[in-house]
Amino acid sequence: MNKAALFEQIQKKKSFLCVGLDTDPSKIPAHLLDTEDPIFEFNKAIIDATKDYCVAYKPNIAFYEALGVKGWESLQKTLDYIPSEIFTIADAKRGDIGNTSKMYAKAFFESMNFDSITVAPYMGEDSVTPFLEFDNKWVILLAATSNKGGLDFQYQKIENGQMVFEKVLEKSLEWGNEKNLMYVVGATRADFLEKVRKIVPNSFLLVPGVGAQGGSLEEVAKYGMNDTCGLLVNSSRGIIYASNSEDFAEVASAEAKKLQEQMAVMLEKYS
Amino acid sequence: MNKAALFEQIQKKKSFLCVGLDTDPSKIPAHLLDTEDPIFEFNKAIIDATKDYCVAYKPNIAFYEALGVKGWESLQKTLDYIPSEIFTIADAKRGDIGNTSKMYAKAFFESMNFDSITVAPYMGEDSVTPFLEFDNKWVILLAATSNKGGLDFQYQKIENGQMVFEKVLEKSLEWGNEKNLMYVVGATRADFLEKVRKIVPNSFLLVPGVGAQGGSLEEVAKYGMNDTCGLLVNSSRGIIYASNSEDFAEVASAEAKKLQEQMAVMLEKYS
């Protein structure tokens, strides 16, 4: 999917919501466990319930990988079920030497046909660029993550006064551009969104950490939005596990709708 | 596997060789492609041919993941075939927020029973520690990698005068110790092994980049070896693709034996 198609979707739905599919057999409603593929049944119901309110789905690959071969099958079925106009993110945080990253790119972009994949920058240029060689596919590079450990290295100040995550943003512009590169920037660091926007004003940012992790949607929109929205705000647990009874899909739908309505206001106000 | 068992194996075989199983359908001998599971057949032959000369095997997970469900099956069969006294490394370079890293740990340590996994440090503490909660399992943390892109961020100097990779080493000692943490340090940076040894004198280092990537075994041993050897030197392509004819296993065996003999000399000289 290209940038124009993504923005069109955002305008149409008045939403920049991404729903995270962190589907865990120990957390899904009990009545689904008797079905042949509980993970897929859960995802299918969540997709049906939320697809009008979101513009992206983000399966968290670890949750599928942990289930072995069966998990990969559930993932593929989920991906096939997502409507084609909705952006898909493999939240995989891959990154390795060139020939290996190329293999990961093939896995997620060719075997599985995801629109994008999250990539860790620690190994630098040749670990990232193999993912950038596919038309209409995206790298979503980790920059400033929302977890506590993000502070350990990403916020270290380097010699030129930049923080490590700023160096990552700046360096990445030598490898790609706003048409094939997005960045993970946690909502719990809304004050850093201004710093991020100085380096990548026109790029999309994938923002986790709104809701369960405590970030404010208003702050994110205020500091992060640009004239093509430039934001995908993710919510996982706050939507998919809002209820674990038989009404889980209905409640997920209501939660997604609530966020979409807040986002419509933000789009009006800040873009 | 614990540290004592690993060292015992090194002493017994007079080797600290790790064979990388970067098994690629486009590179294996043509006659194997007609078998039901070419990847496994190749690995099986390589394991039979090299198991007396190495102390570890390192499947590069990307190569299996790229083949989808069938690749994961080949990986599991390979892992089951590796003799139990040989150390196994899932070269996966995972790392994510706490609950997600926990899922990856389950995938590789429980579903698959690897002894260790390579982990990327960019997301800090809570992305690494979930992997450290398993008895006799290891994290092999990326520190100074051997690829060109390694220079982009790992060698940035931070405010206190350290380089980023030194900060990673130092910080990691708050999370684990020489009994559950190893580090990736590229052989192409042998001059940095002294810096590494100042921070983690007793830890094992996984050293890629000898051979194909140009690193020198002698330099690595000279600067990196400690009194329990402390090194696992990896060779992938130099061994497994030394020939792509019907004699591939025989040639791989000879290449592994050659390295083992050099390593026996290094163990005599430097440990």
Interface residues (C-beta under 8 A of the other chain):
Chain A: D22 D24 N60 A62 F63 E65 A66 L67 G68 V69 W72 E73 Q76 D91 K93 R94 G95 D96 I97 G98 N99 T100 S101 M103 Y104 K106 A107 S111 M112 A120 P121 Y122 M123 G124 E125 D126 S127 V128 L142 T145 S146 N147 K148 G149 G150 L151 D152 F153 Q154 Q156 K157 I158 E159 V164 K167 V168 K171
Chain B: D22 D24 N60 A62 F63 E65 A66 L67 G68 V69 W72 E73 Q76 D91 K93 R94 G95 D96 I97 G98 N99 T100 S101 M103 Y104 K106 A107 S111 M112 A120 P121 Y122 M123 G124 E125 D126 S127 V128 L142 T145 S146 N147 K148 G149 G150 L151 D152 F153 Q154 Q156 K157 I158 E159 V164 K167 V168 K171
